[in-house]
Amino acid sequence: MTALMNLRHTATAAIAVFAILAGAAQADQLADIKAAGEINIGIFSDFPPFSSASADMSIKGYDVDVAQKIADGVGVKLNLVSVTGQNRIAYLNDNRVDLLMSVGYSKERAEVIDFAAPYAPYYIAVIGPAALKVSGKEDLADKTVAVNRGTLEDTSLTAAAPGSAAIQRFENYNSVIQAFISGQTQLMVVGNDVGAQVLARQDALKPEQKFQLLSSPSHIALRKGEEGLKKAVNDSVAAMISNGSLDASSKSWLKSPLNPENLKD
């Protein structure tokens, strides 16, 4: 009888331990964030116009606007954490941050992290002066076009451009921009993040986006299995789209209205 009772006690203890471990495994990160009163969001500290230091040394930009709205939606304080392209996935999975901004979707990344709804347009665009008529890839014929050598912009342009297009390849984005601004080339092909800076500063040239070569929107990344937090993020992004605040951020930082089509993978 004593042996049977001991066996029952052992079994009961084992079940209790299992329940504790299972509860820990199913811990709700959203609840933890609310209990802590703050959310840690990983962000590039020098990635204009999405995030960069302002005159007062605070980080501002499109990503910061969205991160703040997410924090407000959850009802907690926003804590921005500077990350790099090399360490940010590790920061997320090691619980050093709760979310990551500006993460492009890929099948490889989806094996180790989860993705909330796309919130920021990222696309490769052909940019030229307003006076130059260009509306599609066929109009690149006989035009000079600057592009950063060996980048996704380069391969996208090479695949799209007619044989008579004069593609001039440079070693960095500054050289691409200078070639375009100085008139060495008629057009340039860059991502909308780089393009926004040019559109904002060149009043005399009046540059504009002519057409897109490729679109791959940015997502907010989180750890796998955190469905409560994922829903909260998705709800915040949906609210920003609905109330126009995401469009306002796009106009302010990306220098163009938000096109919902650019938020589709």
C-alpha positions as CSV (number, residue, x, y, z in Angstrom):
1,M,0.0,0.0,0.0
2,T,2.8,2.3,0.9
3,A,4.5,1.6,-2.4
4,L,1.3,2.4,-4.3
5,M,0.9,5.7,-2.4
6,N,4.6,6.6,-3.2
7,L,4.0,5.8,-6.8
8,R,0.9,8.0,-6.9
9,H,2.8,10.9,-5.2
10,T,5.6,10.5,-7.7
11,A,3.1,10.5,-10.6
12,T,1.4,13.5,-9.2
13,A,4.7,15.4,-8.8
14,A,5.7,14.5,-12.3
15,I,2.4,15.8,-13.7
16,A,2.8,19.0,-11.7
17,V,6.3,19.6,-13.1
18,F,5.1,18.9,-16.6
19,A,2.2,21.4,-16.1
20,I,4.7,24.0,-15.0
21,L,7.0,23.4,-17.9
22,A,4.1,23.4,-20.4
23,G,2.8,26.6,-18.9
24,A,6.2,28.2,-19.3
25,A,6.5,27.0,-22.9
26,Q,3.1,28.5,-23.6
27,A,3.8,31.8,-21.9
28,D,2.1,34.7,-23.6
29,Q,4.7,37.3,-24.7
30,L,2.0,40.0,-25.1
31,A,1.0,39.5,-21.5
32,D,4.7,39.7,-20.4
33,I,5.1,43.0,-22.3
34,K,2.0,44.5,-20.7
35,A,3.2,43.3,-17.2
36,A,6.6,44.9,-17.8
37,G,5.0,48.1,-19.1
38,E,7.3,48.4,-22.1
39,I,8.0,46.8,-25.4
40,N,11.5,46.4,-26.8
41,I,11.6,47.0,-30.6
42,G,14.8,46.4,-32.6
43,I,15.6,49.1,-35.1
44,F,18.5,50.2,-37.3
45,S,19.9,53.4,-35.8
46,D,21.1,54.7,-39.2
47,F,18.7,53.7,-41.9
48,P,17.1,56.9,-43.3
49,P,14.4,57.6,-44.0
50,F,13.1,54.6,-41.9
51,S,15.2,55.5,-38.8
52,S,18.1,57.9,-38.1
53,A,19.3,60.4,-35.5
54,S,17.6,63.8,-35.6
55,A,19.1,67.1,-34.6
56,D,18.2,66.4,-30.9
57,M,19.9,63.0,-31.3
58,S,16.6,61.1,-30.9
59,I,15.9,58.4,-33.5
60,K,13.1,59.4,-35.9
61,G,11.7,58.0,-39.1
62,Y,9.0,55.9,-40.7
63,D,9.9,52.8,-38.6
64,V,9.8,54.9,-35.4
65,D,6.4,56.2,-36.2
66,V,5.1,52.6,-36.7
67,A,6.9,51.3,-33.6
68,Q,5.3,54.1,-31.5
69,K,1.8,53.3,-32.8
70,I,2.4,49.6,-31.9
71,A,3.5,50.5,-28.3
72,D,0.5,52.9,-28.0
73,G,-1.9,50.1,-29.2
74,V,-0.5,47.7,-26.6
75,G,-0.6,50.5,-24.0
76,V,3.1,50.4,-23.0
77,K,6.2,52.5,-23.3
78,L,8.3,52.1,-26.4
79,N,12.0,51.2,-25.9
80,L,14.0,51.3,-29.1
81,V,17.0,48.9,-29.3
82,S,19.7,49.5,-31.9
83,V,20.4,46.3,-33.9
84,T,22.5,45.4,-37.0
85,G,21.8,43.2,-39.9
86,Q,24.1,40.6,-38.4
87,N,22.8,40.4,-34.9
88,R,19.1,41.2,-35.1
89,I,17.7,37.7,-35.6
90,A,19.8,36.5,-32.7
91,Y,18.5,39.5,-30.6
92,L,14.9,38.5,-31.4
93,N,15.3,34.8,-30.6
94,D,17.4,35.5,-27.4
95,N,14.5,37.7,-26.1
96,R,16.6,40.8,-26.2
97,V,13.9,42.4,-28.3
98,D,10.2,41.7,-28.7
99,L,9.9,42.8,-32.3
100,L,12.1,43.8,-35.3
101,M,11.3,46.5,-37.8
102,S,12.3,46.4,-41.5
103,V,12.5,42.7,-42.1
104,G,12.1,41.4,-45.6
105,Y,10.2,38.1,-45.9
106,S,12.0,35.0,-47.1
107,K,11.3,31.3,-46.8
108,E,14.6,30.8,-45.0
109,R,13.8,33.4,-42.4
110,A,10.3,32.0,-41.9
111,E,11.9,28.8,-40.7
112,V,13.3,30.6,-37.6
113,I,11.1,33.6,-37.0
114,D,7.5,34.7,-37.7
115,F,6.2,37.7,-39.7
116,A,3.4,40.1,-38.9
117,A,1.7,42.0,-41.7
118,P,3.7,44.1,-44.1
119,Y,3.8,47.7,-43.1
120,A,6.4,49.5,-45.2
121,P,6.8,49.6,-49.0
122,Y,10.1,48.6,-50.3
123,Y,10.5,48.6,-54.1
124,I,13.1,49.3,-56.7
125,A,12.2,52.2,-58.8
126,V,13.4,54.1,-61.9
127,I,13.8,57.7,-61.0
128,G,14.3,60.6,-63.4
129,P,13.5,64.3,-63.9
130,A,9.9,65.3,-64.3
131,A,10.7,66.7,-67.8
132,L,11.8,63.3,-69.1
133,K,9.0,61.0,-70.3
134,V,9.5,57.5,-69.0
135,S,6.6,55.3,-68.0
136,G,7.8,51.7,-68.6
137,K,10.8,49.6,-69.3
138,E,10.5,50.1,-73.1
139,D,11.2,53.8,-72.5
140,L,14.6,52.9,-71.1
141,A,15.8,52.4,-74.7
142,D,18.6,54.8,-75.6
143,K,18.6,56.2,-72.1
144,T,21.6,56.4,-69.7
145,V,20.8,54.8,-66.3
146,A,22.9,54.7,-63.1
147,V,22.8,51.7,-60.8
148,N,24.8,50.3,-57.9
149,R,26.9,47.4,-59.3
150,G,26.0,43.8,-58.2
151,T,22.9,44.7,-56.3
152,L,19.3,43.6,-56.7
153,E,18.7,46.9,-58.4
154,D,21.4,46.0,-60.9
155,T,20.0,42.5,-61.7
156,S,16.5,43.9,-61.9
157,L,17.5,46.7,-64.3
158,T,19.6,44.4,-66.4
159,A,16.7,41.9,-66.9
160,A,14.2,44.7,-67.8
161,A,16.2,47.2,-69.9
162,P,16.2,47.0,-73.7
163,G,19.5,46.3,-75.3
164,S,20.0,49.9,-76.3
165,A,19.9,51.2,-72.7
166,A,23.2,52.5,-71.6
167,I,23.6,51.1,-68.0
168,Q,26.3,52.7,-66.0
169,R,27.3,50.8,-62.9
170,F,28.9,52.4,-59.9
171,E,30.5,51.0,-56.7
172,N,28.1,52.7,-54.2
173,Y,24.9,54.6,-53.9
174,N,26.5,58.0,-53.4
175,S,28.2,57.6,-56.8
176,V,24.9,56.6,-58.3
177,I,23.1,59.6,-56.9
178,Q,25.9,62.0,-58.0
179,A,25.9,60.6,-61.5
180,F,22.2,61.3,-61.8
181,I,22.2,64.7,-60.1
182,S,25.2,65.9,-62.2
183,G,23.5,64.9,-65.4
184,Q,26.0,62.1,-66.2
185,T,23.0,59.8,-66.5
186,Q,19.4,60.6,-67.3
187,L,18.0,58.1,-64.9
188,M,18.9,56.1,-61.8
189,V,17.6,52.9,-60.4
190,V,17.5,52.7,-56.5
191,G,15.3,51.4,-53.7
192,N,12.6,53.7,-52.5
193,D,14.6,54.3,-49.3
194,V,17.5,55.8,-51.2
195,G,15.1,57.5,-53.7
196,A,13.2,59.3,-51.0
197,Q,16.4,61.2,-50.0
198,V,16.9,62.4,-53.5
199,L,13.3,63.4,-54.1
200,A,13.4,65.4,-50.9
201,R,16.5,67.5,-51.7
202,Q,16.6,68.2,-55.4
203,D,14.0,70.9,-56.0
204,A,15.6,72.2,-59.2
205,L,15.9,68.8,-60.8
206,K,12.3,67.8,-59.7
207,P,13.0,64.1,-59.7
208,E,10.1,61.7,-59.6
209,Q,9.5,57.9,-59.6
210,K,8.8,56.8,-63.1
211,F,7.9,53.1,-62.5
212,Q,8.8,50.1,-60.4
213,L,11.0,47.2,-61.3
214,L,10.4,45.1,-58.2
215,S,8.4,45.2,-55.0
216,S,9.2,43.4,-51.7
217,P,7.5,45.1,-48.7
218,S,9.1,45.2,-45.2
219,H,7.5,43.2,-42.3
220,I,7.6,43.3,-38.6
221,A,9.3,40.1,-37.2
222,L,8.5,38.3,-34.0
223,R,9.3,35.0,-32.4
224,K,7.4,32.0,-33.5
225,G,4.2,31.0,-31.6
226,E,3.4,34.4,-30.3
227,E,-0.1,34.7,-31.8
228,G,-1.4,37.3,-29.3
229,L,1.5,39.7,-30.0
230,K,1.1,39.0,-33.8
231,K,-2.5,40.0,-33.7
232,A,-1.8,43.1,-31.7
233,V,0.8,44.2,-34.3
234,N,-1.5,43.4,-37.2
235,D,-4.3,45.3,-35.5
236,S,-2.0,48.4,-35.1
237,V,-0.9,48.3,-38.7
238,A,-4.5,47.9,-39.9
239,A,-5.6,50.8,-37.8
240,M,-2.8,53.0,-39.2
241,I,-3.8,52.1,-42.8
242,S,-7.5,52.8,-41.9
243,N,-7.0,56.1,-40.2
244,G,-4.5,57.5,-42.6
245,S,-1.6,57.8,-40.2
246,L,0.5,55.3,-42.2
247,D,-0.1,57.4,-45.4
248,A,1.0,60.5,-43.5
249,S,4.2,58.8,-42.4
250,S,4.8,57.7,-46.0
251,K,4.4,61.3,-47.3
252,S,6.6,62.7,-44.5
253,W,9.4,60.2,-44.7
254,L,9.2,58.4,-48.0
255,K,8.0,61.5,-49.9
256,S,5.2,59.7,-51.6
257,P,1.6,58.7,-50.7
258,L,1.2,55.1,-49.5
259,N,0.0,52.8,-52.2
260,P,-1.6,49.7,-50.5
261,E,-0.5,47.6,-53.5
262,N,3.1,48.2,-52.4
263,L,2.3,46.3,-49.1
264,K,1.7,43.0,-51.0
265,D,4.4,40.4,-51.1
